[in-house]
Amino acid sequence: MNNQYDAFVIGAGLTGLTTAFYLKRKGKKVLVIEKNDRIGGVISTKEKNGFLFEQGPNTGILGSVEMVDLIEDLGQAVQLEVGNDNVNKRFILKGTWQQLPSGIGGGISTPLFTTKDKFRILGEAFRSRGKNEHETLAEMVRRRMGESFLNYAIDPFILGVYAGDPSYLVTRYALPKLYNLEQKYGSFIGGSVKKMFKAKDNSEARATRKVFSVNGGLSNLTGAIANEIGKENFILGASNLKINQTENGYELSCNSNNETISLNAKNVITTVPAFELSEFLPFVEKEIISKTENVFYAPVVEVALGFKNWNGIDLNGFGGLIPHIENRDLLGVMYMSSLFKNRAPENGALISIFVGGARKPHLTKLPQNEIENVVEKEMSELMGIKNFNPDLFELIWHNKAIPQYGKESGERFESVETIKNKYPGLFIGGNLCDGIGMADRVKQGKKLAGLVD
Ligand SMILES: Cc1cc2nc3c(=O)[nH]c(=O)nc-3n(C[C@H](O)[C@H](O)[C@H](O)COP(=O)(O)OP(=O)(O)OC[C@H]3O[C@@H](n4cnc5c(N)ncnc54)[C@H](O)[C@@H]3O)c2cc1C
């Protein structure tokens, strides 16, 4: 192994793979270092008993041009599967499942929001801009739209994206597009309408926000990226990773396959979660690196539940989210087999369920049989399952799943910039900054590759 590289990429999740893919395309000599024996990070698809299920993210959104580009750049190596029309039928629990309205008519008749708040929303465009840059999402929505919108629209949306708590997340950091709508246009609704009519340039218009997976599941996406990077450009199962600064860049040492490896590169790009960083960057000032780590990752237990003969409620839809105020023990359910092909046997159903999150972390600490009991009780009641006897019942623990962008995030983002300026060639990426969704990760990965010269 020639031991001089242009760049080391630390972490082989979607972000690291995207970074390495685009570095390689630029003709750079790149090496990806991953502590696990497999690539993909939290993305992991599995087949069992006739079901094809995800153990991490279930769906992506074509929400950034970079996400669309990546799929196109992979060409025939992946077959994109856009979710069918069921993606537009989403449910929110308010006693029973209520369909989330999309048009004005549905908005008026829905029982999800109070009549007072429906009138209140008419005045949303006239409310003044927020002045507190650390205003939480809950405070902002209460101020502009009312309590029932917070409880039955924003709260479940945040559960679906962050497994989070709107009273903790700061809009400016967690939903910057929403924050900017208010700051720029003075209104969510007015701003959205203006943006809709504003001509998008061709590239922007390609980010359609469609829900997607790929044939065979999301591991085929990360697998295809890794193939393009080339097996020889990975070190898997890396332990005792340490990076040190040298005169011309960085020196990396780690163990893999009972060997001690020592290599050099001009650049290092980290894409690991925040809590892993300080371990292998001993030369970065404590005060700076500690600020990159100041983020709480909400835990979740993901449950893949499969039935060969479904006997519950109609599953034509995307799935349902369960507002915190409903006092249930599940965060939400996704009807995966209603969205994508070949996920469950014919007449069967594959459902993905989330338990825990930022407000009910204790549930993730329960013994397995107690979590299974929670799932059985809730699913029987909510999904009308008469005889709960699943053919697939898999629990996947994510003890540090989703970073929560609270008020401390500004400091974290600043320290990422400080490191970039203070340590030339060292770039901090990963989901501690720049967003948490797959489309954000790909956008960041491509940006990071662009920073390496
Ligand atoms: C349960 C769950 C469900 C989600 N659902 C969705 C969804 O439906 N849609 C969506 O868009 N997004 C979803 N997300 C978010 C999205 O999946 C992630 O943000 C994204 O996949 C993270 O990719 P990443 O590469 O940044 O991080 P990761 O996937 O965490 O990859 C980081 C990699 O770094 C490696 N690593 C860590 N420490 C070291 C070290 N010291 N040395 C070397 N390697 C190291 C890890 O092993 C890992 O492989 C979900 C996330 C989770 C956890």
The ligand as an ORCA input file, in Angstrom:
! r2SCAN-3c Opt
* xyz 0 1
  C     -33.071      4.950     12.991
  C     -32.843      6.040     11.986
  C     -33.836      6.303     11.050
  C     -33.639      7.319     10.109
  N     -34.607      7.535      9.170
  C     -34.366      8.390      8.160
  C     -35.252      8.487      7.063
  O     -36.257      7.771      7.001
  N     -34.958      9.367      6.080
  C     -33.830     10.136      6.099
  O     -33.607     10.915      5.168
  N     -32.957     10.057      7.121
  C     -33.187      9.200      8.144
  N     -32.294      9.061      9.154
  C     -31.102      9.919      9.142
  C     -30.058      9.427      8.137
  O     -30.181      8.065      7.965
  C     -28.676      9.673      8.661
  O     -28.512     11.042      8.956
  C     -27.593      9.284      7.685
  O     -27.761      8.006      7.121
  C     -26.306      9.372      8.448
  O     -25.233      9.121      7.595
  P     -23.774      9.496      8.070
  O     -22.830      8.929      7.115
  O     -23.680     10.948      8.342
  O     -23.631      8.807      9.524
  P     -23.604      7.272      9.891
  O     -24.500      6.482      9.071
  O     -23.775      7.237     11.386
  O     -22.123      6.842      9.526
  C     -21.015      7.183     10.301
  C     -19.992      6.065     10.136
  O     -18.832      6.410     10.880
  C     -18.348      5.225     11.489
  N     -17.500      5.583     12.617
  C     -17.881      6.067     13.822
  N     -16.803      6.254     14.603
  C     -15.718      5.898     13.882
  C     -14.327      5.865     14.149
  N     -13.825      6.248     15.333
  N     -13.502      5.429     13.176
  C     -13.990      5.052     11.967
  N     -15.299      5.037     11.667
  C     -16.159      5.470     12.615
  C     -19.604      4.495     11.900
  O     -19.361      3.132     12.168
  C     -20.485      4.723     10.692
  O     -20.330      3.727      9.721
  C     -32.453      8.077     10.115
  C     -31.458      7.805     11.061
  C     -31.648      6.791     11.983
  C     -30.565      6.503     12.975
*
